[in-house]
Amino acid sequence: MRIQVRRTGGFAGIARHCEIDTAGRADAAEWEALAHAALADGRATAPTGVPDGFQYRITVGDRTVHCADPHLTDAQRALISRVLKEGA
């Protein structure tokens, strides 16, 4: 499963895109469970965030959702953080 996160906005307005492919990973089930939980509360369209806040587009397989600071669920925050930290 491929998990992609695109972050836009923030004070500098610099976009960042990272992705993880869970195929062959020992922790694939953990990643996939977190991804499905993050998708559950996402929106089909980009929500209104706060000035200088980040907006996120999470894509898992063929499904894409949007979310924005400061209204992230715990699962969204955890997934975004992990993908941006470990992803390429």
C-alpha positions as CSV (number, residue, x, y, z in Angstrom):
1,M,0.0,0.0,0.0
2,R,1.3,3.4,-0.9
3,I,0.6,6.3,1.5
4,Q,1.3,9.8,0.4
5,V,1.1,13.1,2.3
6,R,1.3,16.5,0.8
7,R,1.6,19.5,3.2
8,T,1.0,23.0,2.0
9,G,0.6,26.4,3.7
10,G,2.5,27.5,6.8
11,F,4.2,30.8,7.3
12,A,6.6,30.3,4.4
13,G,4.1,28.6,2.1
14,I,6.5,25.8,1.1
15,A,4.9,22.6,-0.1
16,R,6.3,19.2,1.0
17,H,5.4,15.8,-0.4
18,C,6.5,12.4,1.0
19,E,5.3,8.9,0.6
20,I,5.7,5.4,2.2
21,D,5.3,2.1,0.5
22,T,4.3,-0.5,3.1
23,A,5.0,-3.5,0.8
24,G,7.6,-5.8,2.4
25,R,7.8,-3.8,5.7
26,A,7.6,-5.7,8.9
27,D,5.3,-2.9,10.3
28,A,3.0,-2.8,7.3
29,A,-0.1,-3.8,9.3
30,E,0.5,-0.9,11.7
31,W,0.9,1.6,8.9
32,E,-2.2,0.4,7.1
33,A,-4.3,0.5,10.2
34,L,-3.2,4.0,11.0
35,A,-3.8,5.1,7.4
36,H,-7.4,3.7,7.4
37,A,-8.0,5.5,10.7
38,A,-6.7,8.8,9.3
39,L,-8.9,8.5,6.2
40,A,-12.0,7.9,8.2
41,D,-12.3,11.5,9.4
42,G,-10.9,13.2,6.3
43,R,-12.9,15.4,4.0
44,A,-13.3,15.1,0.3
45,T,-12.5,18.8,-0.2
46,A,-9.9,21.0,1.5
47,P,-11.2,22.5,4.7
48,T,-10.6,26.0,5.8
49,G,-7.6,26.1,8.1
50,V,-6.1,28.9,10.2
51,P,-3.8,31.7,8.9
52,D,-0.3,30.3,8.4
53,G,-1.5,26.8,9.3
54,F,-0.8,23.7,7.3
55,Q,-3.2,21.9,5.1
56,Y,-2.8,18.3,4.2
57,R,-3.8,15.9,1.4
58,I,-3.5,12.3,2.4
59,T,-3.7,9.7,-0.3
60,V,-3.9,6.0,0.4
61,G,-4.2,3.8,-2.7
62,D,-6.9,5.4,-4.8
63,R,-8.6,7.4,-2.0
64,T,-7.7,11.0,-1.1
65,V,-8.8,13.1,1.9
66,H,-8.0,16.6,3.1
67,C,-7.5,18.0,6.6
68,A,-6.0,21.1,8.1
69,D,-4.4,22.3,11.3
70,P,-5.5,22.7,14.1
71,H,-8.4,20.3,13.4
72,L,-6.5,17.0,12.9
73,T,-7.6,13.8,14.5
74,D,-5.0,11.9,16.5
75,A,-4.7,9.3,13.7
76,Q,-4.2,12.0,11.1
77,R,-1.6,13.8,13.2
78,A,0.3,10.5,13.8
79,L,0.2,9.4,10.2
80,I,1.3,12.8,8.8
81,S,4.1,13.0,11.3
82,R,5.4,9.5,10.5
83,V,5.1,9.9,6.7
84,L,6.9,13.3,6.7
85,K,9.6,11.9,9.0
86,E,10.2,8.5,7.4
87,G,9.0,9.1,3.8
88,A,10.9,9.9,0.7
